[in-house]
Amino acid sequence: MLGYFQRVKICCTLAGAAAVLVGQKIAESETVRKTAVDIMAAGIKVVNGATDFVKSVYDEAANKVVDEEKTSAEADKGEETADSVATYADDPATD
């Protein structure tokens, strides 16, 4: 029984070494390299597309905030001017 386990260990060791050698040859092949480059290029395109989308959404949101601030500032300016004119017109100390 002990001899069986020793043979299994030797067979597993040899099979592992063979798998490493075959895997190394497969990894170094031109087909695998080309496939890896194609997959990486697709990943980069996806990341760039997502980045462009998020940037465009951010730019639109920033423009909307700026427009709302301008509108709010113009409305506040118009109200302050009317209030200050009425206040100074009623105040006898400013004459």
The first five atom37 places (N, CA, C, CB, O) and aatype in JSON, in Angstrom:
{
  "aatype": [12, 10, 7, 18, 13, 5, 1, 19, 11, 9, 4, 4, 16, 10, 0, 7, 0, 0, 0, 19, 10, 19, 7, 5, 11, 9, 0, 6, 15, 6, 16, 19, 1, 11, 16, 0, 19, 3, 9, 12, 0, 0, 7, 9, 11, 19, 19, 2, 7, 0, 16, 3, 13, 19, 11, 15, 19, 18, 3, 6, 0, 0, 2, 11, 19, 19, 3, 6, 6, 11, 16, 15, 0, 6, 0, 3, 11, 7, 6, 6, 16, 0, 3, 15, 19, 0, 16, 18, 0, 3, 3, 14, 0, 16, 3],
  "atom_mask": [
    [1, 1, 1, 1, 1],
    [1, 1, 1, 1, 1],
    [1, 1, 1, 0, 1],
    [1, 1, 1, 1, 1],
    [1, 1, 1, 1, 1],
    [1, 1, 1, 1, 1],
    [1, 1, 1, 1, 1],
    [1, 1, 1, 1, 1],
    [1, 1, 1, 1, 1],
    [1, 1, 1, 1, 1],
    [1, 1, 1, 1, 1],
    [1, 1, 1, 1, 1],
    [1, 1, 1, 1, 1],
    [1, 1, 1, 1, 1],
    [1, 1, 1, 1, 1],
    [1, 1, 1, 0, 1],
    [1, 1, 1, 1, 1],
    [1, 1, 1, 1, 1],
    [1, 1, 1, 1, 1],
    [1, 1, 1, 1, 1],
    [1, 1, 1, 1, 1],
    [1, 1, 1, 1, 1],
    [1, 1, 1, 0, 1],
    [1, 1, 1, 1, 1],
    [1, 1, 1, 1, 1],
    [1, 1, 1, 1, 1],
    [1, 1, 1, 1, 1],
    [1, 1, 1, 1, 1],
    [1, 1, 1, 1, 1],
    [1, 1, 1, 1, 1],
    [1, 1, 1, 1, 1],
    [1, 1, 1, 1, 1],
    [1, 1, 1, 1, 1],
    [1, 1, 1, 1, 1],
    [1, 1, 1, 1, 1],
    [1, 1, 1, 1, 1],
    [1, 1, 1, 1, 1],
    [1, 1, 1, 1, 1],
    [1, 1, 1, 1, 1],
    [1, 1, 1, 1, 1],
    [1, 1, 1, 1, 1],
    [1, 1, 1, 1, 1],
    [1, 1, 1, 0, 1],
    [1, 1, 1, 1, 1],
    [1, 1, 1, 1, 1],
    [1, 1, 1, 1, 1],
    [1, 1, 1, 1, 1],
    [1, 1, 1, 1, 1],
    [1, 1, 1, 0, 1],
    [1, 1, 1, 1, 1],
    [1, 1, 1, 1, 1],
    [1, 1, 1, 1, 1],
    [1, 1, 1, 1, 1],
    [1, 1, 1, 1, 1],
    [1, 1, 1, 1, 1],
    [1, 1, 1, 1, 1],
    [1, 1, 1, 1, 1],
    [1, 1, 1, 1, 1],
    [1, 1, 1, 1, 1],
    [1, 1, 1, 1, 1],
    [1, 1, 1, 1, 1],
    [1, 1, 1, 1, 1],
    [1, 1, 1, 1, 1],
    [1, 1, 1, 1, 1],
    [1, 1, 1, 1, 1],
    [1, 1, 1, 1, 1],
    [1, 1, 1, 1, 1],
    [1, 1, 1, 1, 1],
    [1, 1, 1, 1, 1],
    [1, 1, 1, 1, 1],
    [1, 1, 1, 1, 1],
    [1, 1, 1, 1, 1],
    [1, 1, 1, 1, 1],
    [1, 1, 1, 1, 1],
    [1, 1, 1, 1, 1],
    [1, 1, 1, 1, 1],
    [1, 1, 1, 1, 1],
    [1, 1, 1, 0, 1],
    [1, 1, 1, 1, 1],
    [1, 1, 1, 1, 1],
    [1, 1, 1, 1, 1],
    [1, 1, 1, 1, 1],
    [1, 1, 1, 1, 1],
    [1, 1, 1, 1, 1],
    [1, 1, 1, 1, 1],
    [1, 1, 1, 1, 1],
    [1, 1, 1, 1, 1],
    [1, 1, 1, 1, 1],
    [1, 1, 1, 1, 1],
    [1, 1, 1, 1, 1],
    [1, 1, 1, 1, 1],
    [1, 1, 1, 1, 1],
    [1, 1, 1, 1, 1],
    [1, 1, 1, 1, 1],
    [1, 1, 1, 1, 1]
  ],
  "atom_positions": [
    [[0.82, -1.18, 0.0], [0.0, 0.0, 0.0], [0.87, 1.25, 0.0], [-0.94, -0.01, 1.2], [0.56, 2.23, -0.69]],
    [[1.96, 1.24, 0.76], [2.86, 2.39, 0.82], [3.51, 2.64, -0.53], [3.93, 2.16, 1.89], [3.73, 3.79, -0.91]],
    [[3.82, 1.58, -1.25], [4.41, 1.72, -2.58], [3.46, 2.38, -3.56], [0.0, 0.0, 0.0], [3.9, 3.11, -4.45]],
    [[2.14, 2.14, -3.4], [1.13, 2.75, -4.27], [1.13, 4.26, -4.1], [-0.27, 2.18, -3.97], [1.09, 5.0, -5.09]],
    [[1.16, 4.74, -2.84], [1.15, 6.18, -2.59], [2.42, 6.85, -3.1], [0.99, 6.45, -1.1], [2.38, 7.99, -3.57]],
    [[3.55, 6.14, -3.02], [4.79, 6.72, -3.54], [4.71, 6.86, -5.06], [6.0, 5.87, -3.14], [5.19, 7.84, -5.62]],
    [[4.11, 5.88, -5.72], [3.97, 5.96, -7.17], [3.0, 7.08, -7.56], [3.48, 4.61, -7.73], [3.21, 7.76, -8.56]],
    [[1.94, 7.25, -6.77], [0.99, 8.32, -7.04], [1.67, 9.67, -6.9], [-0.23, 8.22, -6.1], [1.45, 10.57, -7.71]],
    [[2.5, 9.83, -5.86], [3.21, 11.09, -5.66], [4.16, 11.36, -6.82], [4.0, 11.07, -4.33], [4.25, 12.49, -7.3]],
    [[4.86, 10.34, -7.28], [5.78, 10.51, -8.4], [5.0, 10.88, -9.66], [6.62, 9.22, -8.63], [5.4, 11.77, -10.4]],
    [[3.89, 10.19, -9.88], [3.07, 10.49, -11.07], [2.51, 11.91, -11.02], [1.92, 9.47, -11.2], [2.49, 12.61, -12.02]],
    [[2.05, 12.32, -9.84], [1.52, 13.68, -9.7], [2.61, 14.72, -9.92], [0.89, 13.87, -8.33], [2.37, 15.76, -10.53]],
    [[3.82, 14.44, -9.41], [4.94, 15.37, -9.58], [5.3, 15.48, -11.06], [6.17, 14.91, -8.76], [5.51, 16.59, -11.56]],
    [[5.37, 14.37, -11.75], [5.7, 14.39, -13.18], [4.59, 15.06, -13.99], [5.93, 12.96, -13.69], [4.86, 15.81, -14.93]],
    [[3.34, 14.79, -13.63], [2.23, 15.42, -14.34], [2.24, 16.93, -14.11], [0.88, 14.82, -13.89], [1.97, 17.7, -15.04]],
    [[2.54, 17.38, -12.88], [2.63, 18.81, -12.59], [3.75, 19.48, -13.38], [0.0, 0.0, 0.0], [3.57, 20.57, -13.91]],
    [[4.9, 18.82, -13.44], [6.03, 19.37, -14.21], [5.67, 19.45, -15.69], [7.29, 18.51, -14.01], [6.01, 20.43, -16.36]],
    [[5.01, 18.43, -16.2], [4.61, 18.44, -17.61], [3.59, 19.56, -17.86], [4.02, 17.07, -18.03], [3.64, 20.23, -18.89]],
    [[2.67, 19.75, -16.93], [1.68, 20.82, -17.08], [2.35, 22.18, -17.1], [0.64, 20.76, -15.96], [1.94, 23.06, -17.86]],
    [[3.36, 22.36, -16.26], [4.09, 23.64, -16.25], [4.79, 23.87, -17.58], [5.12, 23.67, -15.09], [4.72, 24.97, -18.13]],
    [[5.44, 22.86, -18.11], [6.14, 23.0, -19.39], [5.17, 23.27, -20.54], [6.97, 21.75, -19.69], [5.42, 24.14, -21.37]],
    [[4.07, 22.54, -20.57], [3.08, 22.76, -21.63], [2.44, 24.13, -21.47], [1.99, 21.65, -21.61], [2.25, 24.84, -22.46]],
    [[2.12, 24.52, -20.25], [1.53, 25.84, -19.99], [2.46, 26.96, -20.4], [0.0, 0.0, 0.0], [2.02, 27.98, -20.92]],
    [[3.75, 26.77, -20.16], [4.72, 27.78, -20.54], [4.78, 27.91, -22.06], [6.12, 27.43, -19.98], [4.84, 29.03, -22.58]],
    [[4.75, 26.82, -22.76], [4.78, 26.86, -24.23], [3.5, 27.51, -24.76], [4.94, 25.42, -24.81], [3.55, 28.3, -25.71]],
    [[2.36, 27.19, -24.16], [1.09, 27.79, -24.6], [1.1, 29.29, -24.33], [-0.11, 27.13, -23.88], [0.67, 30.07, -25.18]],
    [[1.59, 29.7, -23.16], [1.6, 31.12, -22.8], [2.53, 31.92, -23.71], [2.02, 31.28, -21.35], [2.3, 33.11, -23.94]],
    [[3.57, 31.28, -24.21], [4.52, 31.98, -25.07], [4.1, 31.98, -26.54], [5.89, 31.35, -24.94], [4.76, 32.61, -27.37]],
    [[3.04, 31.29, -26.88], [2.64, 31.19, -28.28], [2.08, 32.54, -28.76], [1.59, 30.08, -28.47], [1.57, 33.34, -27.98]],
    [[2.2, 32.75, -30.05], [1.77, 34.02, -30.67], [0.26, 34.17, -30.62], [2.26, 34.09, -32.12], [-0.25, 35.29, -30.47]],
    [[-0.46, 33.08, -30.74], [-1.93, 33.13, -30.71], [-2.43, 33.61, -29.36], [-2.53, 31.75, -31.03], [-3.32, 34.46, -29.27]],
    [[-1.85, 33.08, -28.3], [-2.25, 33.48, -26.95], [-1.89, 34.93, -26.72], [-1.59, 32.58, -25.88], [-2.68, 35.68, -26.13]],
    [[-0.73, 35.34, -27.16], [-0.31, 36.74, -26.99], [-1.26, 37.68, -27.75], [1.14, 36.93, -27.49], [-1.67, 38.71, -27.21]],
    [[-1.61, 37.33, -28.99], [-2.51, 38.16, -29.77], [-3.88, 38.25, -29.1], [-2.65, 37.61, -31.19], [-4.48, 39.33, -29.04]],
    [[-4.37, 37.13, -28.6], [-5.66, 37.12, -27.9], [-5.61, 38.0, -26.65], [-6.06, 35.68, -27.53], [-6.54, 38.75, -26.39]],
    [[-4.53, 37.9, -25.89], [-4.39, 38.71, -24.68], [-4.34, 40.2, -25.03], [-3.12, 38.31, -23.91], [-4.93, 41.02, -24.33]],
    [[-3.65, 40.55, -26.11], [-3.59, 41.95, -26.54], [-4.96, 42.45, -26.97], [-2.58, 42.13, -27.69], [-5.35, 43.57, -26.64]],
    [[-5.71, 41.62, -27.69], [-7.06, 42.0, -28.13], [-7.99, 42.21, -26.93], [-7.65, 40.93, -29.06], [-8.77, 43.17, -26.91]],
    [[-7.91, 41.33, -25.95], [-8.74, 41.45, -24.75], [-8.37, 42.71, -23.98], [-8.6, 40.21, -23.86], [-9.25, 43.43, -23.5]],
    [[-7.08, 42.98, -23.86], [-6.63, 44.18, -23.15], [-7.09, 45.44, -23.88], [-5.09, 44.17, -23.0], [-7.51, 46.41, -23.24]],
    [[-7.01, 45.45, -25.2], [-7.47, 46.61, -25.97], [-8.97, 46.83, -25.78], [-7.15, 46.43, -27.47], [-9.41, 47.97, -25.67]],
    [[-9.74, 45.76, -25.76], [-11.18, 45.89, -25.53], [-11.45, 46.45, -24.14], [-11.89, 44.52, -25.7], [-12.34, 47.28, -23.97]],
    [[-10.69, 46.01, -23.16], [-10.85, 46.53, -21.81], [-10.52, 48.01, -21.72], [0.0, 0.0, 0.0], [-11.21, 48.77, -21.03]],
    [[-9.48, 48.42, -22.42], [-9.1, 49.83, -22.42], [-10.19, 50.67, -23.08], [-7.74, 50.04, -23.14], [-10.5, 51.76, -22.62]],
    [[-10.77, 50.16, -24.18], [-11.86, 50.88, -24.85], [-13.05, 51.05, -23.92], [-12.3, 50.14, -26.13], [-13.66, 52.12, -23.88]],
    [[-13.39, 50.01, -23.18], [-14.52, 50.08, -22.26], [-14.25, 51.11, -21.17], [-14.79, 48.7, -21.63], [-15.13, 51.91, -20.83]],
    [[-13.04, 51.1, -20.62], [-12.69, 52.05, -19.57], [-12.72, 53.48, -20.11], [-11.3, 51.74, -18.98], [-13.25, 54.37, -19.46]],
    [[-12.17, 53.69, -21.29], [-12.19, 55.03, -21.88], [-13.61, 55.49, -22.18], [-11.35, 55.06, -23.16], [-13.95, 56.66, -21.96]],
    [[-14.44, 54.59, -22.67], [-15.83, 54.93, -22.94], [-16.57, 55.32, -21.67], [0.0, 0.0, 0.0], [-17.32, 56.29, -21.65]],
    [[-16.35, 54.57, -20.61], [-16.99, 54.88, -19.33], [-16.47, 56.21, -18.78], [-16.75, 53.75, -18.31], [-17.23, 57.0, -18.23]],
    [[-15.18, 56.44, -18.93], [-14.6, 57.7, -18.46], [-15.18, 58.88, -19.22], [-13.08, 57.68, -18.61], [-15.52, 59.9, -18.63]],
    [[-15.3, 58.75, -20.54], [-15.88, 59.83, -21.35], [-17.34, 60.08, -20.97], [-15.79, 59.48, -22.85], [-17.77, 61.23, -20.89]],
    [[-18.1, 59.01, -20.73], [-19.5, 59.15, -20.34], [-19.61, 59.88, -19.0], [-20.18, 57.77, -20.25], [-20.4, 60.82, -18.86]],
    [[-18.83, 59.46, -18.03], [-18.89, 60.1, -16.71], [-18.44, 61.55, -16.8], [-18.01, 59.34, -15.69], [-19.02, 62.41, -16.15]],
    [[-17.42, 61.84, -17.61], [-16.96, 63.21, -17.77], [-18.02, 64.08, -18.41], [-15.68, 63.25, -18.61], [-18.21, 65.23, -18.0]],
    [[-18.73, 63.55, -19.42], [-19.77, 64.35, -20.07], [-20.93, 64.61, -19.11], [-20.28, 63.64, -21.34], [-21.48, 65.71, -19.1]],
    [[-21.3, 63.62, -18.32], [-22.36, 63.82, -17.33], [-21.93, 64.86, -16.3], [-22.72, 62.48, -16.63], [-22.72, 65.72, -15.91]],
    [[-20.68, 64.78, -15.86], [-20.16, 65.74, -14.89], [-20.17, 67.15, -15.47], [-18.74, 65.35, -14.46], [-20.57, 68.1, -14.79]],
    [[-19.72, 67.29, -16.71], [-19.7, 68.62, -17.35], [-21.11, 69.21, -17.47], [-19.05, 68.53, -18.74], [-21.32, 70.39, -17.2]],
    [[-22.08, 68.37, -17.86], [-23.45, 68.86, -17.97], [-24.0, 69.28, -16.61], [-24.35, 67.78, -18.59], [-24.67, 70.3, -16.49]],
    [[-23.7, 68.5, -15.59], [-24.17, 68.83, -14.23], [-23.51, 70.12, -13.74], [-23.87, 67.67, -13.25], [-24.17, 70.95, -13.12]],
    [[-22.22, 70.29, -14.01], [-21.52, 71.51, -13.59], [-22.1, 72.73, -14.31], [-20.01, 71.39, -13.88], [-22.28, 73.78, -13.69]],
    [[-22.39, 72.6, -15.6], [-23.0, 73.71, -16.35], [-24.37, 74.04, -15.79], [-23.11, 73.36, -17.84], [-24.74, 75.22, -15.7]],
    [[-25.13, 73.02, -15.42], [-26.46, 73.26, -14.86], [-26.37, 74.0, -13.53], [-27.2, 71.93, -14.67], [-27.16, 74.9, -13.27]],
    [[-25.41, 73.63, -12.7], [-25.22, 74.3, -11.41], [-24.83, 75.76, -11.63], [-24.15, 73.58, -10.57], [-25.34, 76.64, -10.95]],
    [[-23.93, 76.01, -12.57], [-23.49, 77.38, -12.86], [-24.67, 78.21, -13.37], [-22.33, 77.39, -13.89], [-24.85, 79.35, -12.94]],
    [[-25.46, 77.64, -14.28], [-26.63, 78.36, -14.8], [-27.62, 78.67, -13.69], [-27.31, 77.54, -15.89], [-28.17, 79.77, -13.64]],
    [[-27.87, 77.72, -12.8], [-28.8, 77.95, -11.7], [-28.27, 79.02, -10.74], [-29.06, 76.65, -10.94], [-29.04, 79.82, -10.22]],
    [[-26.96, 79.02, -10.51], [-26.37, 80.04, -9.63], [-26.48, 81.42, -10.27], [-24.89, 79.72, -9.33], [-26.77, 82.4, -9.57]],
    [[-26.26, 81.51, -11.58], [-26.41, 82.8, -12.27], [-27.84, 83.29, -12.19], [-25.97, 82.67, -13.74], [-28.09, 84.46, -11.89]],
    [[-28.78, 82.4, -12.46], [-30.2, 82.76, -12.41], [-30.58, 83.2, -11.0], [-31.09, 81.57, -12.85], [-31.28, 84.2, -10.83]],
    [[-30.12, 82.48, -10.01], [-30.42, 82.82, -8.62], [-29.79, 84.15, -8.23], [-29.93, 81.7, -7.68], [-30.41, 84.96, -7.54]],
    [[-28.55, 84.38, -8.67], [-27.86, 85.63, -8.34], [-28.55, 86.82, -9.02], [-26.38, 85.55, -8.78], [-28.67, 87.88, -8.41]],
    [[-29.01, 86.65, -10.25], [-29.71, 87.73, -10.95], [-31.04, 88.03, -10.27], [-29.93, 87.37, -12.43], [-31.43, 89.19, -10.14]],
    [[-31.73, 86.99, -9.83], [-33.02, 87.19, -9.15], [-32.8, 87.88, -7.81], [-33.74, 85.85, -8.94], [-33.56, 88.78, -7.44]],
    [[-31.77, 87.48, -7.08], [-31.46, 88.1, -5.79], [-31.02, 89.54, -5.97], [-30.36, 87.31, -5.05], [-31.39, 90.4, -5.17]],
    [[-30.26, 89.83, -7.01], [-29.79, 91.18, -7.27], [-30.96, 92.11, -7.57], [-28.79, 91.19, -8.44], [-31.0, 93.24, -7.07]],
    [[-31.9, 91.65, -8.37], [-33.07, 92.45, -8.7], [-33.93, 92.72, -7.48], [0.0, 0.0, 0.0], [-34.45, 93.83, -7.34]],
    [[-34.09, 91.76, -6.6], [-34.89, 91.94, -5.39], [-34.21, 92.9, -4.42], [-35.14, 90.6, -4.72], [-34.87, 93.74, -3.81]],
    [[-32.89, 92.77, -4.27], [-32.16, 93.66, -3.35], [-32.22, 95.1, -3.82], [-30.69, 93.21, -3.22], [-32.37, 96.02, -3.01]],
    [[-32.12, 95.32, -5.1], [-32.15, 96.68, -5.63], [-33.5, 97.32, -5.37], [-31.84, 96.68, -7.13], [-33.55, 98.47, -4.95]],
    [[-34.56, 96.61, -5.59], [-35.9, 97.16, -5.37], [-36.11, 97.42, -3.88], [-36.99, 96.2, -5.91], [-36.69, 98.44, -3.51]],
    [[-35.67, 96.53, -3.03], [-35.83, 96.71, -1.58], [-35.01, 97.88, -1.07], [-35.44, 95.43, -0.84], [-35.49, 98.67, -0.25]],
    [[-33.78, 98.0, -1.54], [-32.93, 99.07, -1.05], [-33.44, 100.44, -1.5], [-31.5, 98.86, -1.51], [-33.31, 101.41, -0.75]],
    [[-33.99, 100.54, -2.69], [-34.55, 101.81, -3.18], [-35.74, 102.19, -2.32], [-34.97, 101.7, -4.67], [-35.87, 103.35, -1.92]],
    [[-36.61, 101.25, -2.02], [-37.78, 101.53, -1.19], [-37.35, 101.93, 0.22], [-38.72, 100.31, -1.14], [-37.95, 102.82, 0.81]],
    [[-36.34, 101.29, 0.76], [-35.88, 101.59, 2.12], [-35.3, 102.99, 2.2], [-34.84, 100.56, 2.58], [-35.62, 103.74, 3.12]],
    [[-34.47, 103.35, 1.26], [-33.85, 104.68, 1.29], [-34.86, 105.78, 0.99], [-32.7, 104.75, 0.3], [-34.71, 106.9, 1.49]],
    [[-35.87, 105.51, 0.2], [-36.87, 106.52, -0.13], [-37.73, 106.84, 1.09], [-37.76, 106.05, -1.29], [-38.17, 107.98, 1.24]],
    [[-37.98, 105.87, 1.96], [-38.82, 106.06, 3.13], [-38.05, 106.62, 4.32], [-39.48, 104.76, 3.52], [-38.65, 107.13, 5.27]],
    [[-36.75, 106.53, 4.3], [-35.93, 106.94, 5.45], [-35.62, 108.42, 5.37], [-34.62, 106.11, 5.52], [-34.92, 108.84, 4.44]],
    [[-36.1, 109.25, 6.31], [-35.84, 110.69, 6.26], [-34.38, 111.04, 6.6], [-36.79, 111.41, 7.22], [-33.93, 112.14, 6.29]],
    [[-33.65, 110.12, 7.23], [-32.28, 110.41, 7.62], [-31.34, 110.43, 6.42], [-31.8, 109.4, 8.65], [-30.24, 110.98, 6.5]],
    [[-31.74, 109.85, 5.33], [-30.87, 109.79, 4.15], [-31.01, 111.02, 3.29], [-31.19, 108.55, 3.33], [-30.27, 111.18, 2.32]],
    [[-31.93, 111.89, 3.6], [-32.11, 113.09, 2.79], [-31.08, 114.12, 3.09], [-33.47, 113.68, 3.0], [-31.09, 115.2, 2.5]]
  ]
}
